[in-house]
Amino acid sequence: MSTKDWIEKDYYKVLSVAKDASADQIKKQYRKLAKQYHPDANADNPSAEAKFKDVGEAYEVLSDTKKRAEYDEMRSLYGSGGFRSGGAGRGGGAGGYRADQFNVDDLFGGGGGANDIFSSLFNRGSGGRSQARAARRGADAESEVTLSFDEALEGVTLPLRLSGEGACDSCAGTGARAGTTPRVCPSCSGTGQSSRNAGGFAFAEPCRECRGRGLVVDDPCPTCSGSGRARSSRTVQARIPAGVKDGTRIRLKGKGSPGENGGPDGDLFITVHVTPHPVFGRNGDNLTVTVPITFDEAALGAEVKVPVLGGLPVTVKIPEATQNGRTFRVKGKGAPRKDGTRGDMLATVEVEVPKKLSAEARAALQGYREAMGNQNPRDDLMARAGGK
């Protein structure tokens, strides 16, 4: 790769971020792409490995404020014509550009200025050692739990059994057979990175001999085949907050897979499923309940007992001439909120028609019918419908 090719490389495009992207946006996009193209997830895929290297190379520059400023300055000079042939005897027309005569050192007055800039940009000089191998964040984990209606309302702490990749128990993550120890990689001196020369400057890439670990295993662990990683199971105490709803996705920071080389642990994402309750329903922060009442209670009024989830029943006053389907609000008997308060309970009355009448009840209702005379509640309906 020539120096010109290197300057033309657009790190912002590699990470798919805007040129004014914040440090958090760059970090978030890097993590996404690094996970997507990581060699562990793309075995025998040279294209993904190459993209993984490009992404790491771009992040190394854009995540460092000083390096990013120097890179932006060089790109700006190049884009505005700063990298041009200077004299008439060097060709290129009036201020023109000719790739075969391009010399970055012209910009800095010779003396290896370009190499000095690039050495600063990548924090290494010619023949210098690369930085220590970078820490790697642990992978995120996914799990699901099913809660009862009561547990979802009040909150619960559950032990979750998780299976995933972590440090091998047999070798404690070293990758070496028990009783032996790995040795420092002679190619990268334990840094996990090697330096590749490209057009007069060097940049880092994972060491091919140790594959970025910084260690070489001569007698590999039979359990993990020398990788230092193995499938394992562990138990995590997961706190499900009060008032959680069906389908909610909860994030528990640092409860995912362990990181490597001192990197942070991943996160655990839990999807919550809530089983229905035989009596109560839910509408946002409010609980709902259907309360059956008799015809005489609706017509004459009454005081009826209404159940409360996890508490003593409350008395609701039903006024005279209450219509079927009317809803009464009971304050503070609903689902808990994040601020510590509770929603309300919405009690909807449903007039229940008796399935069997005694002789006395039938006679009383017959008397009621005669007392009402010719009153027909459907007269208004027919009139509005245009009927006769």
N, C-alpha and C positions, 0 to 999 in steps of 0.2 A: 504494500500500500504506500503510495507516494504521500508527501506532505500535503500536496494540494487536495488529494482525495480525503485526507484526514480532516482538513479544515472544512471541506464541503459536507462532511457527515453531520446530519441534523439530529442531535440528541433529543430535541423536543419531539421530533417526529417518531424517533425510535420508541419513546415512552408514551406517545400519543397524548401529549399535554400541550397546553398553550405556552407561548414564550413568557407570559406573565404569571404562569402558574405558581401557586404558593408552595412552600416547602412541604406542607401537609399533603397537598394534592399530588406532588411528585412522589412522595413516600408511599402514598396509598396506591398510586398507579404502578409503581415499581413492584410492590408486594404482589399485586394482582398478576402482573406479567411474569414475575419470577416464579410464582407458583404454577402458572400455566405452562411455562417452557422448561421447568426444572428437569434435569436429566433423570432424576429418580422416577418422574412421572412420564417420561418419554424415552423409554429404553430403545436403543437402536434407531434413533431418529436424529441424524446429523443436522437436519434443518432446525429442529427445536433446540438442539445444543448450541448452534450458532446464534440463534435468536436470544437464548439465555445469556450468552456472553455479551452480545450487543446491549442487552438491557442492563446488565451489570456495569458495563463500561459507561453507559449513559448516566446511570444513577450515581456512579462514583464522582462524576463531574458536577452534575446538576444539584446534588445533595449538599455540596460544599459551597458555601457562600463565596469564598474567595475564588475558587476554581471556576465557578459559574460566571462570575463577573469577568474573569480573564477570557473565558471561552466566548462569552457574548461580545466582548470587545473585539476579539479577533474575527468573529463571524461578521460583525458590523463593518469592520474595515474591509473585509473581503467583498461583502455585498455592495459596498459603496464605491468600489474601484480602488481601494487602498492597496491591493495586491496587483500592481501593474508594472510593466517594464518602464523603467525611468527614462532612458535616453533614446534619441532618435536612432542611434546606431544599433539599438537592440530590437528594433522592429515593433510590429504590433499596430501601426497606424497611429492616428491622433488619439493618444490616451488609450489605445486598444489593448486587448489582452490576448496573449499567446501562451497556450499551455506548455509548449516546448521550451519557453524562455522564462517560465515562472520561477521565482526564487524568493522565498519568504524572507531570507536574510537581508534582502534589499530594504525591507521595511524597517529593520532594526540597525541598519548601517553595518551589516556584516559582523564578523567576530563571533558567530555562533549564537546570535541573539534569539533566533527562532528556537533553537534547541534549548536555550535557557528558559524561554517561555513555556515550552512544552514540558520541560523537566519540572517546572514549578506547578504547571497545570495538573500533572499526574503524580506530583509529590515523589518523584524519583529521578535520579540522574542516570547517566550512562553507567551501566555496571552496578548501580545501586540495588539494594535489596528491597523487595516489595514489602508492603505492609503485612502485618499478621493477618491470618485468615479471618474472614469476617464471621461474626456470629450469625446464626440462622434461627429465625423465629419458628416455633413449633407450629404444626398444622392445626387448623380449627377442627373441632369435633362436633358431630350432630347427634342428638338423641331425642326421644319422644317419651312423654309420660301421660298417663291417663288418671285423672283425679275425679273424685266424687264431687257432686255439686257443693257439698258443705266444705270440703277441703279447698276447693277453688275460691270460695268466699273468704275463708278465715286464714288461708295460707298454710303451708306445710313444708317441712324439710324432709327430703327424700334421699336415700342412698342410691346412687346410680352406678351400675356396673358398666364400665366403658372398656372397650377393646380397641387398641390402636398400636401404632408404632412408637417405640421408645427405646431407651438404652437397654441393650441386651443384659439380662440378669446374669448369664453365665460368665461374661467377661467384663461386666460393669461398664460396657460401652467402649472398651479399648479395641475390640475386634481381635484380640490375641487369645490364644488358648490359655486356659488356667495354668498358672505357674510361669508363664512367659510374659514379656512386655514388648510392645511395638517399639521400633526405633525411629528416630527423627529422619524424615525424608532427606536424602543427600542432595536431591535436585533443587529443592526449594528451601532447605535449611529449616524446615518445620513451619514455614509461613502458610503453606497451602496454595501459594500462588507462584507463577513463574512469569518472567518478563520476556515479552516478545518485541523485537525491534521492527519498527514499521516506518521507513522513510526518515531515519535520523533521530527518532525518539522511541521510547519504550512504553508499553502499557501492560497491565497485569491481566492474567487469565488463570483459571484453575490449573494447578500443576497436573500434568498428565500422568506422572508416575504414582502419585498418592491420591489423585482425583480430588484435590482440594482439602484433604484431611490434615496434611502436614506430618503424617505418620505412615510408616510402612510396616505392614504386618508380615513377618516371615512364617509364622506358624499360626494360621487363622483359627479362630474359634469355630468349632463344629456346629454350634447352634446358629450363629448368624453369618457363617461363611466369611468372617473377617470384616463385615460391614460395621459392626458395633451397634447395629439397630436390629430389633426383633419385635415381633408382635407380643403384646403383653396386655394383661387385664388389670384394672385398678378400680377402686370404689371412690366416688366423689359425692360429698354431701351437698346436695343442691337445694337452695332455699327458694321456694316458689312464693312470691309475694301474695298478700291477701288481695282478693278482688280480681284475680286473673280471669280472663275470658277464654272461651273455647277458641282454639286456633292461634292464640298468642304465641309469639316466638320470643323467648327470653335469652339474653346474652349474659353468660357468666365469664367475666374477664379472667384470663390466666388459668382456666380449668380445662383447657384443651391439651393437645399433645405437648410433651416437653420440648424446649428449644435445644439447639446444639451450640457448642462452643460458647456457652454463656449467653446465648440468645434468649429472649423472653418466651414463655410458654404461650401456646395458642389459646383461643377462646372456645368455650363450649356454648353451643346454641341448642336450646331445648324448645321443642314444639309441644304445647300443652293441649290436651284433649279433655273435655269436661263431659261427664255422663249426665243425662237429663235427670231431673228430680221428679218424682211421681206427683208432687203437689205444686211446687213452686216453679216459676219460670223467671226469665231475666230480660229486662229491657234497659240496656245501658247500666247505670248505677242503681236502677230501681228493680225490686223484685215484684213479680206478679203472682196473683192467686185468684182462682175463681171460687166464689162462695155461693152455694145454693141456698135459696130462701123460699119460704112457702108463699102462696098467693096472698094469704091474709096478712103476712108480714110486710109484703110489698104494698098492699092496699092500705093497711091500717097503721103501718109503721111498727118498728120493733128495735130492740137492742140485741145484736147477735155477736157471738164469739168468733174471732178470726185468728187462725194459727199464725205464729211468728217463727221463722226458722231459727232454731237454736235458743229460743226464749219462751216465755210464758205467753199464752194467748192474750189478745187485746179485745176490748169491746168496741164495736162500731155501731153507731146509732143510725138506723135506717129510717128516714123520714116517711111520713104518710104519702101515698101515691108515688112511690118510687118505681120507675120504669125498669123493665128488664134490660140488663146490660150496662147499667149505670156503674161507674167506677168511683170508689172512695179512696182517698189518699191517707195513708198512715205514716206520719213523719218519722224519719230516722230509723226505720226498720228494714232498710234495703241493704245493698252491697256496700262494703267499705271502700272509701276513696283513698287516694294517695296522701291527702292532707289530714287523714285521721277521722274525717267525718263519714257519715253514711248517707246513702240515698234513701228513698222512701219505698214503702210497700204499696202497690196498687191493687186494691181488692175490688174485683168486678162481680156484682151480684147476678145471679141467674135464677129466675123464677122456676121452681120445679113443680111440674104438674103431677099430682098423685096418680099412680098406676091403677089403684083400686079404691073405690069409695064405699064407705059404710052406708047403711040406710039413712042414718041421721045426717051424714055429710051430704048425701045426695039431696035430701029434702031441703037442707039449708041452702045449697047452691041453687036449687030450683026456685026457692023463695027469693034469692038474690036476683035471679034472672027476671022474675016477675016484677021485682022492685025497680029494676033498671028500665022497664018499659020497652019502648021501641028504639032505644039508643043503639046506634050501630057505628062502631069505630072505623068502618070501612067506607062510610059515606064520603068523607073528604078524599080518600084515595080514588074512588070512582070518579069523583068530580074533577080531580086534577088529571086523571087519565082520559077524560073525555067520554066516559061511559055513562050509561043511564042507570 
